[in-house]
Amino acid sequence: MLAPGSSPGQRGRLALQWRQVSWITCWIALYAVEALPTCPFSCKCDSRSLEVDCSGLGLTTVPPDVPAATRTLLLLNNKLSALPSWAFANLSS
């Protein structure tokens, strides 16, 4: 809050600084979200244990967007009839 005797120029400069800081904060937040691996739709992901749980979703194919760092992929109770050789090609282990 500005002091009662502050000039309009000071208020304008502070407003400009506030907008600049707000934009920078937004860009940093957006970059951080983009950098995080995404979890396949409807699956549950645990980033600490690197586990992706896609159990019981009625899947007929393995989700193509499983994060590469996944250590455990749970596909119990789905409708997978075959696993193509490329199904796990993007996974590191």
C-alpha positions as CSV (number, residue, x, y, z in Angstrom):
1,M,0.0,0.0,0.0
2,L,1.3,3.4,-0.9
3,A,1.6,6.2,1.6
4,P,-1.2,8.8,1.3
5,G,1.3,11.4,-0.1
6,S,2.7,9.3,-2.9
7,S,2.7,10.7,-6.4
8,P,0.8,9.2,-9.4
9,G,4.2,8.6,-11.0
10,Q,5.3,6.3,-8.2
11,R,2.0,4.4,-8.4
12,G,2.4,3.9,-12.1
13,R,5.9,2.6,-11.8
14,L,4.8,0.2,-9.0
15,A,1.9,-1.0,-11.2
16,L,4.3,-1.6,-14.1
17,Q,6.7,-3.5,-11.9
18,W,3.8,-5.6,-10.5
19,R,2.7,-6.5,-14.0
20,Q,6.2,-7.5,-15.0
21,V,6.7,-9.7,-12.0
22,S,3.3,-11.3,-12.6
23,W,4.1,-12.1,-16.2
24,I,7.5,-13.6,-15.2
25,T,5.8,-15.7,-12.6
26,C,3.2,-17.0,-15.1
27,W,5.9,-17.9,-17.6
28,I,8.0,-19.8,-15.0
29,A,4.9,-21.7,-13.8
30,L,4.0,-22.7,-17.4
31,Y,7.5,-23.8,-18.1
32,A,7.5,-25.9,-14.9
33,V,4.3,-27.6,-15.9
34,E,5.6,-28.4,-19.4
35,A,8.8,-29.9,-17.9
36,L,6.9,-32.4,-15.7
37,P,6.1,-35.8,-17.3
38,T,2.4,-36.2,-17.9
39,C,0.2,-39.0,-16.7
40,P,-1.9,-40.9,-19.2
41,F,-5.5,-39.9,-19.1
42,S,-7.5,-41.7,-16.4
43,C,-4.4,-43.4,-15.0
44,K,-2.9,-42.6,-11.6
45,C,0.7,-41.7,-11.4
46,D,3.1,-41.6,-8.4
47,S,6.1,-39.6,-9.2
48,R,8.0,-40.8,-6.0
49,S,7.8,-44.5,-6.8
50,L,7.6,-43.9,-10.6
51,E,4.5,-46.0,-10.8
52,V,1.7,-45.7,-13.3
53,D,-1.5,-47.5,-12.5
54,C,-3.9,-47.9,-15.4
55,S,-5.8,-50.8,-13.8
56,G,-9.5,-51.4,-14.4
57,L,-10.0,-48.8,-17.2
58,G,-11.1,-51.2,-19.9
59,L,-8.1,-50.3,-22.0
60,T,-7.7,-52.3,-25.3
61,T,-4.2,-50.8,-26.0
62,V,-1.3,-49.7,-23.8
63,P,-1.4,-45.9,-23.4
64,P,1.1,-44.3,-25.7
65,D,2.0,-41.5,-23.3
66,V,3.4,-43.4,-20.3
67,P,6.3,-41.4,-18.9
68,A,9.7,-42.7,-20.0
69,A,11.0,-42.9,-16.4
70,T,8.2,-45.3,-15.3
71,R,9.4,-48.2,-13.2
72,T,6.1,-50.0,-12.6
73,L,3.2,-50.0,-15.0
74,L,0.0,-51.7,-13.7
75,L,-2.4,-52.8,-16.4
76,L,-4.6,-55.2,-14.4
77,N,-8.2,-55.8,-15.3
78,N,-8.2,-54.3,-18.8
79,K,-9.1,-55.7,-22.2
80,L,-5.6,-56.1,-23.7
81,S,-5.6,-59.0,-26.1
82,A,-2.1,-58.5,-27.5
83,L,1.0,-56.4,-26.8
84,P,2.8,-55.1,-29.9
85,S,6.6,-55.0,-29.8
86,W,6.6,-51.2,-29.8
87,A,4.2,-50.9,-26.8
88,F,7.0,-50.3,-24.3
89,A,9.6,-48.8,-26.7
90,N,9.5,-45.3,-25.1
91,L,10.1,-46.7,-21.6
92,S,13.6,-46.5,-20.2
93,S,13.4,-49.7,-18.1
